[in-house]
Structures are given as structure tokens and as C-alpha cells.
Amino acid sequence: MSVKLTFWKKVRLFRRYLNHQKNGVLVTCGICNSSNIEFSYQGEKERCQEGHKVVIYKSDYKCNDCSASCKNVQGWVKKID
């Protein structure tokens, strides 16, 4: 979910980046729009299929502000030359 960042959200995001979040993307809660998200599971499976490399990425998130949870599944595909 994409949300326009205000100046103060950008400051908080930059501070969080300096402290500990070096890699990854910013995830925003779909219920309360908070970016205070905890990753409870992350995993991936890789395979080759019909001339393509396929990576299936799964993750579970929990919002530390409103306790909402999210399951995320992404399929990344790259053509093999």
C-alpha cells in the first residue's frame, strides 16, 4: 500500500534507516497506515521453469501499533538467456 510521505514521516523514516533498517522496503499497515511493522516470517523458494528463473517470496507482517497482520506472496520472474 502506497502512502504519500509527509515531511515528519520522511524524518522518522530516515532516522529509522540510520539506526537499523538498511535493506528492504517500507511496508505500511493497510488498517492504520503506520510504518511500525514487524516481520514475523520471511522465506523464498527458487526454481527454473520454461526458460525462466522464478523466485516465490513469502512473508508475514504484524503492525506494532494496531496489531493487524498481513500475509504477503510475491512471484519474481527473470528470463534466462
DSSP file (Angstrom, degrees, kcal/mol; ACC not computed):
  #  RESIDUE AA STRUCTURE BP1 BP2  ACC     N-H-->O    O-->H-N    N-H-->O    O-->H-N    TCO  KAPPA ALPHA  PHI   PSI    X-CA   Y-CA   Z-CA
    1    1 A M              0   0    0      0, 0.0     2,-0.4     0, 0.0    27,-0.3   0.000 360.0 360.0 360.0 127.1    0.0    0.0    0.0
    2    2 A S        -     0   0    0     25,-0.1     2,-0.4     2,-0.0    25,-0.0  -0.781 360.0-179.5 -98.5 136.0    1.5    3.3   -1.0
    3    3 A V        -     0   0    0     -2,-0.4     2,-0.2    30,-0.0    30,-0.0  -0.997  34.2-110.5-133.6 136.7    1.0    6.4    1.1
    4    4 A K        -     0   0    0     -2,-0.4     2,-0.4     1,-0.1    -2,-0.0  -0.497  38.7-127.8 -66.0 129.8    2.4   10.0    0.4
    5    5 A L        -     0   0    0     -2,-0.2     2,-0.1     4,-0.1    -1,-0.1  -0.669  16.3-146.6 -85.7 129.3    5.1   10.7    2.9
    6    6 A T     >  -     0   0    0     -2,-0.4     4,-2.2     1,-0.1     5,-0.2  -0.371  33.9 -99.1 -80.6 170.1    4.8   13.9    4.9
    7    7 A F  H  > S+     0   0    0      1,-0.2     4,-2.1     2,-0.2     5,-0.1   0.923 124.5  47.7 -56.6 -46.2    7.9   15.8    6.0
    8    8 A W  H  > S+     0   0    0      1,-0.2     4,-2.5     2,-0.2    -1,-0.2   0.847 109.5  52.5 -69.2 -33.4    7.8   14.3    9.5
    9    9 A K  H  > S+     0   0    0      2,-0.2     4,-2.6     1,-0.2    -1,-0.2   0.884 109.0  51.2 -66.4 -36.9    7.3   10.7    8.2
   10   10 A K  H  X S+     0   0    0     -4,-2.2     4,-2.6     2,-0.2    -2,-0.2   0.902 109.8  49.6 -65.1 -40.4   10.3   11.2    6.0
   11   11 A V  H  X S+     0   0    0     -4,-2.1     4,-2.5     2,-0.2    -2,-0.2   0.937 112.8  46.7 -63.2 -46.3   12.4   12.4    9.0
   12   12 A R  H  X S+     0   0    0     -4,-2.5     4,-2.5     1,-0.2    -2,-0.2   0.907 112.8  50.1 -61.6 -42.1   11.2    9.3   11.0
   13   13 A L  H  X S+     0   0    0     -4,-2.6     4,-2.4     2,-0.2    -2,-0.2   0.915 111.3  47.9 -62.9 -44.3   12.0    7.0    8.1
   14   14 A F  H  X S+     0   0    0     -4,-2.6     4,-2.4     2,-0.2    -2,-0.2   0.906 112.1  49.8 -63.9 -41.6   15.5    8.5    7.6
   15   15 A R  H  X S+     0   0    0     -4,-2.5     4,-1.9     2,-0.2    -2,-0.2   0.908 111.1  49.2 -62.7 -41.6   16.1    8.1   11.4
   16   16 A R  H  X>S+     0   0    0     -4,-2.5     4,-2.7     1,-0.2     5,-2.0   0.895 110.0  52.1 -64.3 -39.8   15.0    4.5   11.3
   17   17 A Y  H  <5S+     0   0    0     -4,-2.4    -2,-0.2     1,-0.2    -1,-0.2   0.920 109.3  49.2 -61.5 -44.7   17.2    3.9    8.3
   18   18 A L  H  <5S+     0   0    0     -4,-2.4    -1,-0.2     1,-0.2    -2,-0.2   0.862 115.4  45.2 -63.4 -35.1   20.2    5.3   10.1
   19   19 A N  H  <5S-     0   0    0     -4,-1.9    -2,-0.2    -5,-0.2    -1,-0.2   0.940 137.2 -38.8 -78.1 -48.8   19.5    3.2   13.2
   20   20 A H  T  <5S+     0   0    0     -4,-2.7     2,-1.3    -5,-0.1     3,-0.3   0.569 102.5  94.3-156.7 -20.3   18.8   -0.2   11.8
   21   21 A Q      < +     0   0    0     -5,-2.0    -1,-0.1     1,-0.2    -2,-0.1  -0.677  36.8 145.9 -92.5  92.0   16.8   -0.6    8.6
   22   22 A K        +     0   0    0     -2,-1.3     2,-0.3     1,-0.1    -1,-0.2   0.783  61.6  34.4 -94.9 -31.4   19.5   -0.8    5.9
   23   23 A N  S    S+     0   0    0     -3,-0.3     2,-0.2     2,-0.1    -1,-0.1  -0.846  90.6  36.4-124.4 158.3   17.8   -3.1    3.4
   24   24 A G  S    S-     0   0    0     -2,-0.3     2,-0.3    -3,-0.1    -3,-0.0  -0.534  78.1 -64.1 105.8-168.3   14.3   -3.8    2.2
   25   25 A V        -     0   0    0     -2,-0.2     2,-0.6     0, 0.0    -2,-0.1  -0.798  45.0-101.8-120.7 161.3   11.2   -1.8    1.5
   26   26 A L        -     0   0    0     -2,-0.3     2,-0.4     2,-0.0    -2,-0.0  -0.760  35.9-160.3 -85.1 123.3    8.9    0.3    3.6
   27   27 A V        -     0   0    0     -2,-0.6     2,-0.4     8,-0.2    10,-0.2  -0.898   2.4-158.1-106.4 133.2    5.7   -1.5    4.5
   28   28 A T        -     0   0    0     -2,-0.4     7,-0.2   -27,-0.3     2,-0.1  -0.922  24.3-110.5-114.3 136.2    2.7    0.4    5.6
   29   29 A C     >  -     0   0    0      5,-3.2     4,-1.3    -2,-0.4    41,-0.0  -0.416  17.1-146.8 -63.4 132.0   -0.2   -1.1    7.6
   30   30 A G  T  4 S+     0   0    0      2,-0.1    -1,-0.1     1,-0.1    40,-0.0   0.611  94.9  46.0 -75.3 -12.9   -3.4   -1.3    5.5
   31   31 A I  T  4 S+     0   0    0      3,-0.1    -1,-0.1     1,-0.0    -2,-0.0   0.897 131.9   9.5 -94.3 -53.9   -5.5   -0.6    8.5
   32   32 A C  T  4 S-     0   0    0      2,-0.1    -2,-0.1    36,-0.0    -3,-0.0   0.405  91.1-123.1-113.0   1.1   -3.9    2.3   10.4
   33   33 A N     <  +     0   0    0     -4,-1.3     2,-0.1     1,-0.2    -3,-0.1   0.630  59.1 149.7  64.9  16.7   -1.3    3.5    7.8
   34   34 A S        -     0   0    0      1,-0.1    -5,-3.2     2,-0.1    -1,-0.2  -0.468  43.8-154.6 -75.6 150.5    1.5    3.0   10.3
   35   35 A S        +     0   0    0     -7,-0.2     2,-1.6    -2,-0.1    -8,-0.2   0.197  66.3 109.5-106.1  13.9    5.0    2.1    9.1
   36   36 A N        +     0   0    0      2,-0.0    28,-2.8    -7,-0.0    29,-0.4  -0.608  51.5 159.2 -87.4  75.2    5.9    0.5   12.5
   37   37 A I  E     -A   63   0A   0     -2,-1.6     2,-0.4    26,-0.2    26,-0.2  -0.817  31.9-153.5-111.0 139.4    5.8   -3.1   11.0
   38   38 A E  E     -A   62   0A   0     24,-3.0    24,-2.2    -2,-0.4     2,-0.7  -0.930  13.2-138.8-111.0 133.3    7.4   -6.3   12.4
   39   39 A F  E     +A   61   0A   0     -2,-0.4    22,-0.2    22,-0.2     3,-0.1  -0.824  23.0 175.3 -90.0 116.5    8.4   -9.1   10.0
   40   40 A S  E     +     0   0A   0     20,-2.3     2,-0.3    -2,-0.7    21,-0.2   0.682  68.6  13.4 -96.2 -18.8    7.5  -12.4   11.7
   41   41 A Y  E     +A   60   0A   0     19,-1.2    19,-2.0     2,-0.0     2,-0.3  -0.969  57.9 175.4-154.5 139.3    8.4  -14.7    8.8
   42   42 A Q  E     +A   59   0A   0     -2,-0.3     2,-0.3    17,-0.2    17,-0.2  -0.976  17.6 148.0-142.7 132.9   10.4  -14.3    5.6
   43   43 A G  E     -A   58   0A   0     15,-2.5    15,-2.9    -2,-0.3     2,-0.3  -0.990  21.0-160.8-157.9 160.4   11.2  -17.1    3.1
   44   44 A E  E     -A   57   0A   0     -2,-0.3     2,-0.4    13,-0.2    13,-0.2  -0.995   6.2-156.2-146.8 151.7   11.8  -17.8   -0.5
   45   45 A K  E     -A   56   0A   0     11,-2.2    11,-2.9    -2,-0.3     2,-0.4  -0.989  14.1-158.1-127.1 137.9   11.8  -20.7   -3.0
   46   46 A E  E     +A   55   0A   0     -2,-0.4     2,-0.3     9,-0.2     9,-0.2  -0.925  19.9 153.8-120.1 140.2   13.7  -20.6   -6.2
   47   47 A R  E     -A   54   0A   0      7,-2.5     7,-3.5    -2,-0.4     2,-0.4  -0.983  37.0-121.3-155.9 162.1   13.2  -22.8   -9.3
   48   48 A C  E     +A   53   0A   0     -2,-0.3     2,-0.4     5,-0.2     5,-0.2  -0.917  31.0 176.8-108.3 136.7   13.7  -22.7  -13.1
   49   49 A Q  E >   -A   52   0A   0      3,-3.1     3,-1.0    -2,-0.4    -2,-0.0  -0.935  61.2 -27.9-146.7 116.3   10.6  -23.1  -15.3
   50   50 A E  T 3  S-     0   0    0     -2,-0.4     3,-0.1     1,-0.3    -1,-0.0   0.869 127.6 -39.6  48.4  51.5   10.5  -23.0  -19.1
   51   51 A G  T 3  S+     0   0    0      1,-0.2    29,-3.0    28,-0.1     2,-0.4   0.636 120.9 103.2  77.7  14.8   13.5  -20.7  -19.6
   52   52 A H  E <   -AB  49  79A   0     -3,-1.0    -3,-3.1    27,-0.3     2,-0.5  -0.974  66.4-135.0-130.0 143.5   12.7  -18.5  -16.7
   53   53 A K  E     -AB  48  78A   0     25,-3.5    25,-2.3    -2,-0.4     2,-0.5  -0.862  28.5-165.4 -92.1 128.7   14.1  -18.2  -13.2
   54   54 A V  E     -AB  47  77A   0     -7,-3.5    -7,-2.5    -2,-0.5     2,-0.5  -0.967  11.3-174.2-122.0 128.5   11.2  -18.0  -10.7
   55   55 A V  E     -AB  46  76A   0     21,-2.9    21,-3.2    -2,-0.5     2,-0.6  -0.986   8.8-159.4-121.8 122.8   11.5  -16.9   -7.1
   56   56 A I  E     -AB  45  75A   0    -11,-2.9   -11,-2.2    -2,-0.5     2,-0.5  -0.907  11.3-165.7-102.1 120.1    8.5  -17.1   -4.8
   57   57 A Y  E     -AB  44  74A   0     17,-2.9    17,-2.9    -2,-0.6     2,-0.4  -0.912   6.4-176.4-110.1 129.0    8.9  -14.8   -1.8
   58   58 A K  E     +AB  43  73A   0    -15,-2.9   -15,-2.5    -2,-0.5     2,-0.3  -0.965   7.3 165.4-125.3 142.8    6.6  -15.2    1.2
   59   59 A S  E     -AB  42  72A   0     13,-2.3    13,-3.2    -2,-0.4     2,-0.4  -0.993  24.6-144.9-152.9 153.9    6.4  -13.0    4.3
   60   60 A D  E     -AB  41  71A   0    -19,-2.0   -20,-2.3    -2,-0.3   -19,-1.2  -0.978  19.9-168.1-120.6 134.7    4.2  -12.3    7.3
   61   61 A Y  E     -AB  39  70A   0      9,-2.8     9,-2.2    -2,-0.4     2,-0.4  -0.863   8.4-164.1-120.8 154.6    3.9   -8.9    8.8
   62   62 A K  E     -AB  38  69A   0    -24,-2.2   -24,-3.0    -2,-0.3     2,-0.5  -0.992  21.3-129.5-137.5 132.5    2.4   -7.6   12.0
   63   63 A C  E  >  -A   37   0A   0      5,-3.0     4,-1.4    -2,-0.4   -26,-0.2  -0.683  10.1-156.5 -79.6 125.2    1.6   -3.9   12.8
   64   64 A N  T  4 S+     0   0    0    -28,-2.8    -1,-0.1    -2,-0.5   -27,-0.1   0.590  89.9  50.4 -77.7  -9.8    3.1   -2.9   16.2
   65   65 A D  T  4 S+     0   0    0    -29,-0.4    -1,-0.2     3,-0.1   -28,-0.1   0.885 129.5  10.6 -93.5 -46.6    0.5   -0.1   16.5
   66   66 A C  T  4 S-     0   0    0      2,-0.1    -2,-0.2   -32,-0.0    -1,-0.0   0.436  93.3-122.9-115.0  -0.1   -2.8   -1.7   15.8
   67   67 A S     <  +     0   0    0     -4,-1.4    -3,-0.1     1,-0.2     2,-0.1   0.585  56.8 151.5  68.9  13.7   -1.9   -5.5   15.8
   68   68 A A        -     0   0    0     -6,-0.1    -5,-3.0     1,-0.0     2,-0.3  -0.388  32.1-146.5 -68.3 154.2   -3.2   -6.1   12.3
   69   69 A S  E     -B   62   0A   0     -7,-0.2     2,-0.3    -2,-0.1    -7,-0.2  -0.880  12.3-165.7-125.5 159.1   -1.4   -8.9   10.4
   70   70 A C  E     -B   61   0A   0     -9,-2.2    -9,-2.8    -2,-0.3     2,-0.5  -0.999  11.8-152.7-144.6 139.1   -0.6   -9.4    6.7
   71   71 A K  E     -B   60   0A   0     -2,-0.3     2,-0.4   -11,-0.2   -11,-0.2  -0.967  20.4-165.7-110.5 130.8    0.5  -12.3    4.6
   72   72 A N  E     -B   59   0A   0    -13,-3.2   -13,-2.3    -2,-0.5     2,-0.4  -0.956  11.3-179.3-122.4 133.0    2.5  -11.4    1.5
   73   73 A V  E     -B   58   0A   0     -2,-0.4     2,-0.4   -15,-0.2   -15,-0.2  -0.995   6.3-179.5-132.0 127.4    3.3  -13.5   -1.5
   74   74 A Q  E     -B   57   0A   0    -17,-2.9   -17,-2.9    -2,-0.4     2,-0.6  -0.977  15.8-153.7-127.2 140.4    5.4  -12.2   -4.4
   75   75 A G  E     -B   56   0A   0     -2,-0.4     2,-0.5   -19,-0.2   -19,-0.2  -0.953  11.8-167.9-114.0 113.7    6.4  -14.0   -7.6
   76   76 A W  E     -B   55   0A   0    -21,-3.2   -21,-2.9    -2,-0.6     2,-0.4  -0.876   7.4-172.8-102.9 129.9    9.6  -12.7   -9.2
   77   77 A V  E     +B   54   0A   0     -2,-0.5     2,-0.4   -23,-0.2   -23,-0.2  -0.978   9.1 178.5-128.6 134.7   10.4  -13.9  -12.8
   78   78 A K  E     -B   53   0A   0    -25,-2.3   -25,-3.5    -2,-0.4     2,-0.2  -0.998  30.3-121.5-135.4 131.7   13.5  -13.4  -14.9
   79   79 A K  E     -B   52   0A   0     -2,-0.4     2,-0.5   -27,-0.2   -27,-0.3  -0.524  25.0-134.9 -71.0 133.3   14.1  -14.8  -18.4
   80   80 A I              0   0    0    -29,-3.0    -1,-0.1    -2,-0.2   -32,-0.0  -0.791 360.0 360.0 -90.8 126.1   17.2  -17.0  -18.6
   81   81 A D              0   0    0     -2,-0.5    -1,-0.1   -29,-0.0   -29,-0.1   0.467 360.0 360.0 -80.7 360.0   19.3  -16.2  -21.6
